[in-house]
Amino acid sequence: MRHKFLVAALGLFVLALFCGCATAPAGTKVNIDGGGFYRSISPEELVRMLRVKDFFLVNVHVPYAGEIEKTDALISYKDTEARIGDYPRDRSAKIVVYCLTNGMSSIVVRQLVRAGFDNIYMLDGGMTAWKKAGFALVDRRAGK
């Protein structure tokens, strides 16, 4: 009886892996000086998350250099504190931040954590890593 249960459980696990249902929480936990943390995610992890998008995706890079499809907002890293009202009101809402590399987004994730947000993710390597992994950016500028 126990053997049949283990075989069935293993079968369900393998099935879940193939359909993408058995994924651990994305990202590597990065602690922030002064308390709190965010999670660093790879382009592949972001692709999986975008399949069932349940988060606010924000591009903080300036000047505009394109964006990832399904981006919810363009909020310059310089304007984070002034535009905190443009982020979800719920401080536990999942937010994914990206820029061109990591410089601007690393500033923003720290500001968001200090502002009380506790479910923050950052695309490691930004749009540069996204493109290097073979994923496309969109350009929403007029005439592009």
C-alpha beads as a LAMMPS data file, in Angstrom:
LAMMPS data file: protein, C-alpha beads

144 atoms
143 bonds

1 atom types
1 bond types

-500.0 500.0 xlo xhi
-500.0 500.0 ylo yhi
-500.0 500.0 zlo zhi

Masses

1 110.0

Atoms # bond

1 1 1 0.000 0.000 0.000
2 1 1 2.776 2.426 0.940
3 1 1 4.615 1.641 -2.316
4 1 1 1.519 2.521 -4.392
5 1 1 1.153 5.812 -2.548
6 1 1 4.797 6.755 -3.202
7 1 1 4.503 5.871 -6.894
8 1 1 1.309 7.950 -7.197
9 1 1 2.874 10.896 -5.384
10 1 1 5.959 10.746 -7.584
11 1 1 3.754 10.614 -10.682
12 1 1 1.842 13.707 -9.580
13 1 1 5.099 15.527 -8.871
14 1 1 6.484 14.717 -12.346
15 1 1 3.200 15.810 -13.947
16 1 1 3.302 19.069 -12.007
17 1 1 6.866 19.691 -13.155
18 1 1 5.880 19.269 -16.800
19 1 1 2.937 21.652 -16.530
20 1 1 4.943 24.187 -14.521
21 1 1 2.729 23.882 -11.460
22 1 1 5.361 22.761 -8.964
23 1 1 7.592 25.770 -8.845
24 1 1 9.092 27.006 -5.625
25 1 1 8.758 30.702 -4.857
26 1 1 10.855 32.453 -7.462
27 1 1 14.001 34.237 -6.630
28 1 1 16.970 34.426 -4.383
29 1 1 16.396 36.307 -1.153
30 1 1 18.547 39.441 -0.856
31 1 1 18.672 41.064 2.588
32 1 1 18.718 44.844 2.812
33 1 1 20.721 46.847 5.348
34 1 1 18.311 48.166 7.949
35 1 1 15.934 45.222 7.580
36 1 1 13.738 43.682 4.964
37 1 1 14.575 41.909 1.734
38 1 1 13.647 41.505 -1.899
39 1 1 13.972 38.554 -4.240
40 1 1 16.288 38.527 -7.249
41 1 1 14.826 36.615 -10.212
42 1 1 16.269 35.432 -13.514
43 1 1 14.708 36.141 -16.906
44 1 1 13.508 32.528 -17.032
45 1 1 11.803 32.890 -13.646
46 1 1 10.093 36.068 -14.855
47 1 1 8.853 34.274 -17.976
48 1 1 7.263 31.599 -15.758
49 1 1 5.711 34.277 -13.552
50 1 1 4.298 36.098 -16.595
51 1 1 2.342 32.986 -17.638
52 1 1 -0.078 33.596 -14.764
53 1 1 0.666 37.248 -14.075
54 1 1 -0.408 38.169 -10.552
55 1 1 1.961 41.062 -9.934
56 1 1 2.660 44.703 -10.774
57 1 1 5.512 44.923 -13.311
58 1 1 7.373 48.241 -13.394
59 1 1 10.186 49.539 -15.587
60 1 1 12.246 52.116 -13.681
61 1 1 14.895 52.767 -16.329
62 1 1 15.517 56.232 -17.780
63 1 1 15.897 57.157 -20.518
64 1 1 13.369 54.824 -22.128
65 1 1 15.132 51.833 -23.714
66 1 1 12.167 49.543 -24.351
67 1 1 10.169 47.354 -22.007
68 1 1 9.059 43.836 -21.268
69 1 1 5.622 42.889 -22.572
70 1 1 2.911 43.166 -19.882
71 1 1 4.707 46.025 -18.087
72 1 1 2.151 47.887 -15.964
73 1 1 4.006 51.148 -15.410
74 1 1 7.028 53.214 -16.338
75 1 1 8.175 54.997 -13.180
76 1 1 11.626 56.558 -13.249
77 1 1 13.862 55.387 -10.422
78 1 1 14.357 59.075 -9.584
79 1 1 10.610 59.500 -8.993
80 1 1 9.910 56.465 -6.814
81 1 1 9.249 58.333 -3.586
82 1 1 7.244 61.095 -5.310
83 1 1 5.162 58.525 -7.219
84 1 1 4.692 55.944 -4.471
85 1 1 0.929 56.357 -5.019
86 1 1 1.333 54.867 -8.500
87 1 1 2.368 51.574 -6.912
88 1 1 -0.265 49.202 -5.496
89 1 1 -1.862 50.465 -2.288
90 1 1 -1.597 47.030 -0.710
91 1 1 1.907 46.876 0.773
92 1 1 1.869 43.061 0.433
93 1 1 1.146 43.160 -3.321
94 1 1 3.733 41.394 -5.456
95 1 1 5.854 43.927 -7.391
96 1 1 8.549 43.119 -9.959
97 1 1 11.034 45.899 -10.753
98 1 1 13.467 46.071 -13.650
99 1 1 15.756 48.511 -15.467
100 1 1 18.462 48.125 -18.123
101 1 1 21.014 46.354 -15.909
102 1 1 20.580 46.480 -12.111
103 1 1 21.683 49.924 -10.993
104 1 1 18.380 51.779 -11.047
105 1 1 16.203 48.865 -9.982
106 1 1 18.451 48.102 -6.991
107 1 1 17.790 51.647 -5.750
108 1 1 14.032 51.259 -6.224
109 1 1 13.661 47.877 -4.511
110 1 1 15.365 49.298 -1.421
111 1 1 13.098 52.370 -1.457
112 1 1 10.008 50.175 -1.776
113 1 1 11.077 47.931 1.107
114 1 1 11.754 51.008 3.266
115 1 1 8.262 52.278 2.299
116 1 1 6.774 49.095 3.780
117 1 1 6.335 46.866 0.720
118 1 1 7.194 43.276 1.562
119 1 1 6.734 41.275 -1.647
120 1 1 9.349 42.811 -3.951
121 1 1 11.208 41.127 -6.805
122 1 1 13.984 42.460 -9.053
123 1 1 14.911 41.120 -12.483
124 1 1 18.595 40.269 -12.089
125 1 1 20.523 41.843 -14.955
126 1 1 17.479 43.771 -16.167
127 1 1 16.612 44.167 -19.825
128 1 1 20.200 43.320 -20.793
129 1 1 19.897 39.854 -19.216
130 1 1 16.366 39.527 -20.635
131 1 1 17.632 40.072 -24.198
132 1 1 20.717 37.891 -23.642
133 1 1 18.386 35.054 -22.579
134 1 1 16.642 35.367 -25.951
135 1 1 13.509 37.246 -24.924
136 1 1 12.191 40.259 -26.825
137 1 1 11.605 43.782 -25.660
138 1 1 8.856 45.997 -27.016
139 1 1 9.324 49.635 -27.976
140 1 1 6.197 51.717 -27.487
141 1 1 7.652 54.995 -28.715
142 1 1 5.742 56.578 -31.599
143 1 1 7.016 55.378 -34.956
144 1 1 8.942 52.424 -33.528

Bonds

1 1 1 2
2 1 2 3
3 1 3 4
4 1 4 5
5 1 5 6
6 1 6 7
7 1 7 8
8 1 8 9
9 1 9 10
10 1 10 11
11 1 11 12
12 1 12 13
13 1 13 14
14 1 14 15
15 1 15 16
16 1 16 17
17 1 17 18
18 1 18 19
19 1 19 20
20 1 20 21
21 1 21 22
22 1 22 23
23 1 23 24
24 1 24 25
25 1 25 26
26 1 26 27
27 1 27 28
28 1 28 29
29 1 29 30
30 1 30 31
31 1 31 32
32 1 32 33
33 1 33 34
34 1 34 35
35 1 35 36
36 1 36 37
37 1 37 38
38 1 38 39
39 1 39 40
40 1 40 41
41 1 41 42
42 1 42 43
43 1 43 44
44 1 44 45
45 1 45 46
46 1 46 47
47 1 47 48
48 1 48 49
49 1 49 50
50 1 50 51
51 1 51 52
52 1 52 53
53 1 53 54
54 1 54 55
55 1 55 56
56 1 56 57
57 1 57 58
58 1 58 59
59 1 59 60
60 1 60 61
61 1 61 62
62 1 62 63
63 1 63 64
64 1 64 65
65 1 65 66
66 1 66 67
67 1 67 68
68 1 68 69
69 1 69 70
70 1 70 71
71 1 71 72
72 1 72 73
73 1 73 74
74 1 74 75
75 1 75 76
76 1 76 77
77 1 77 78
78 1 78 79
79 1 79 80
80 1 80 81
81 1 81 82
82 1 82 83
83 1 83 84
84 1 84 85
85 1 85 86
86 1 86 87
87 1 87 88
88 1 88 89
89 1 89 90
90 1 90 91
91 1 91 92
92 1 92 93
93 1 93 94
94 1 94 95
95 1 95 96
96 1 96 97
97 1 97 98
98 1 98 99
99 1 99 100
100 1 100 101
101 1 101 102
102 1 102 103
103 1 103 104
104 1 104 105
105 1 105 106
106 1 106 107
107 1 107 108
108 1 108 109
109 1 109 110
110 1 110 111
111 1 111 112
112 1 112 113
113 1 113 114
114 1 114 115
115 1 115 116
116 1 116 117
117 1 117 118
118 1 118 119
119 1 119 120
120 1 120 121
121 1 121 122
122 1 122 123
123 1 123 124
124 1 124 125
125 1 125 126
126 1 126 127
127 1 127 128
128 1 128 129
129 1 129 130
130 1 130 131
131 1 131 132
132 1 132 133
133 1 133 134
134 1 134 135
135 1 135 136
136 1 136 137
137 1 137 138
138 1 138 139
139 1 139 140
140 1 140 141
141 1 141 142
142 1 142 143
143 1 143 144
